[in-house]
Amino acid sequence: MEIMEEKRPIVHGVDVDARTRCVHYYSEKDVIAIKFHCCGQYYACYFCHQQLAGHPSKKWPKAQWNERAILCGNCWNEMAIATYLDTVRCPNCDHLFNEGCSNHYHLYFEWKGEN
């Protein structure tokens, strides 16, 4: 019997490694990829999307933060946006996420009263 390899989402980006890090963000903690609301594709970061997607990004509306749109590049667990925003570690593998990512939430998610 052949063992099927686990199917992992494709993560787009510039020089993306096996843990979803890219040319823009590549520290040990930079291990998340985000599924963009506009196209439903995972990208390593906002800048990779800007460079490669061929269309403008759209932010996730708060009403859809229950969608699984965050991928841990350490264990490949997909989590809900709300779960990601409420933690500093992957709830599956306990890998620490980059706390500096919070400075970029406004690029991905409707934030602080936006419509």
BELFEN-V231929 format. One record per residue. N is the residue number from 1. RES is the residue in one letter. SS is DSSP state (helix for helix, strand for strand, loop for the rest). PSI is psi in whole degrees, 0 to 359 (none if undefined). BURIAL is 1 if it has 24 or more other ideal C-beta (glycine too) atoms within 12 Angstrom, else 0. Layout:
n=N res=RES ss=SS psi=PSI burial=BURIAL
n=N res=RES ss=SS psi=PSI burial=BURIAL
This chain:
n=1 res=M ss=loop psi=131 burial=0
n=2 res=E ss=loop psi=134 burial=0
n=3 res=I ss=loop psi=126 burial=0
n=4 res=M ss=loop psi=133 burial=0
n=5 res=E ss=loop psi=139 burial=0
n=6 res=E ss=loop psi=132 burial=0
n=7 res=K ss=loop psi=121 burial=0
n=8 res=R ss=loop psi=146 burial=0
n=9 res=P ss=loop psi=150 burial=1
n=10 res=I ss=loop psi=133 burial=0
n=11 res=V ss=strand psi=117 burial=1
n=12 res=H ss=strand psi=152 burial=1
n=13 res=G ss=loop psi=181 burial=1
n=14 res=V ss=loop psi=116 burial=0
n=15 res=D ss=loop psi=49 burial=0
n=16 res=V ss=loop psi=132 burial=1
n=17 res=D ss=loop psi=184 burial=0
n=18 res=A ss=loop psi=349 burial=0
n=19 res=R ss=loop psi=18 burial=1
n=20 res=T ss=loop psi=13 burial=1
n=21 res=R ss=loop psi=151 burial=1
n=22 res=C ss=loop psi=184 burial=1
n=23 res=V ss=loop psi=334 burial=0
n=24 res=H ss=loop psi=323 burial=1
n=25 res=Y ss=loop psi=117 burial=1
n=26 res=Y ss=loop psi=25 burial=0
n=27 res=S ss=loop psi=173 burial=0
n=28 res=E ss=loop psi=332 burial=0
n=29 res=K ss=loop psi=350 burial=0
n=30 res=D ss=loop psi=71 burial=1
n=31 res=V ss=loop psi=26 burial=1
n=32 res=I ss=strand psi=148 burial=1
n=33 res=A ss=strand psi=153 burial=1
n=34 res=I ss=strand psi=131 burial=1
n=35 res=K ss=strand psi=121 burial=1
n=36 res=F ss=loop psi=137 burial=1
n=37 res=H ss=loop psi=326 burial=1
n=38 res=C ss=loop psi=326 burial=0
n=39 res=C ss=loop psi=351 burial=0
n=40 res=G ss=loop psi=19 burial=0
n=41 res=Q ss=loop psi=143 burial=1
n=42 res=Y ss=strand psi=136 burial=1
n=43 res=Y ss=strand psi=151 burial=1
n=44 res=A ss=loop psi=327 burial=1
n=45 res=C ss=loop psi=173 burial=1
n=46 res=Y ss=helix psi=318 burial=1
n=47 res=F ss=helix psi=324 burial=0
n=48 res=C ss=helix psi=318 burial=1
n=49 res=H ss=helix psi=314 burial=1
n=50 res=Q ss=helix psi=318 burial=0
n=51 res=Q ss=helix psi=325 burial=0
n=52 res=L ss=helix psi=336 burial=1
n=53 res=A ss=loop psi=327 burial=1
n=54 res=G ss=loop psi=13 burial=0
n=55 res=H ss=loop psi=159 burial=0
n=56 res=P ss=loop psi=151 burial=0
n=57 res=S ss=loop psi=155 burial=1
n=58 res=K ss=loop psi=140 burial=0
n=59 res=K ss=loop psi=150 burial=1
n=60 res=W ss=strand psi=123 burial=1
n=61 res=P ss=loop psi=146 burial=0
n=62 res=K ss=helix psi=327 burial=0
n=63 res=A ss=helix psi=346 burial=0
n=64 res=Q ss=helix psi=18 burial=0
n=65 res=W ss=loop psi=358 burial=1
n=66 res=N ss=loop psi=354 burial=0
n=67 res=E ss=loop psi=141 burial=1
n=68 res=R ss=strand psi=101 burial=0
n=69 res=A ss=strand psi=10 burial=1
n=70 res=I ss=strand psi=130 burial=1
n=71 res=L ss=strand psi=124 burial=1
n=72 res=C ss=strand psi=120 burial=1
n=73 res=G ss=loop psi=351 burial=1
n=74 res=N ss=loop psi=317 burial=1
n=75 res=C ss=loop psi=355 burial=0
n=76 res=W ss=loop psi=26 burial=1
n=77 res=N ss=loop psi=131 burial=1
n=78 res=E ss=strand psi=133 burial=1
n=79 res=M ss=strand psi=161 burial=1
n=80 res=A ss=strand psi=151 burial=0
n=81 res=I ss=helix psi=314 burial=1
n=82 res=A ss=helix psi=321 burial=0
n=83 res=T ss=helix psi=313 burial=1
n=84 res=Y ss=helix psi=315 burial=1
n=85 res=L ss=helix psi=343 burial=1
n=86 res=D ss=loop psi=13 burial=0
n=87 res=T ss=loop psi=166 burial=1
n=88 res=V ss=loop psi=358 burial=0
n=89 res=R ss=strand psi=155 burial=0
n=90 res=C ss=loop psi=128 burial=1
n=91 res=P ss=loop psi=347 burial=0
n=92 res=N ss=loop psi=312 burial=0
n=93 res=C ss=loop psi=355 burial=0
n=94 res=D ss=loop psi=14 burial=0
n=95 res=H ss=loop psi=135 burial=1
n=96 res=L ss=strand psi=132 burial=0
n=97 res=F ss=loop psi=160 burial=1
n=98 res=N ss=loop psi=115 burial=1
n=99 res=E ss=helix psi=337 burial=0
n=100 res=G ss=helix psi=343 burial=0
n=101 res=C ss=helix psi=333 burial=1
n=102 res=S ss=helix psi=337 burial=0
n=103 res=N ss=helix psi=346 burial=0
n=104 res=H ss=helix psi=5 burial=1
n=105 res=Y ss=helix psi=323 burial=1
n=106 res=H ss=helix psi=344 burial=0
n=107 res=L ss=helix psi=336 burial=1
n=108 res=Y ss=helix psi=329 burial=1
n=109 res=F ss=strand psi=142 burial=1
n=110 res=E ss=loop psi=129 burial=0
n=111 res=W ss=loop psi=141 burial=0
n=112 res=K ss=loop psi=61 burial=0
n=113 res=G ss=loop psi=4 burial=0
n=114 res=E ss=loop psi=154 burial=0
n=115 res=N ss=loop psi=none burial=0
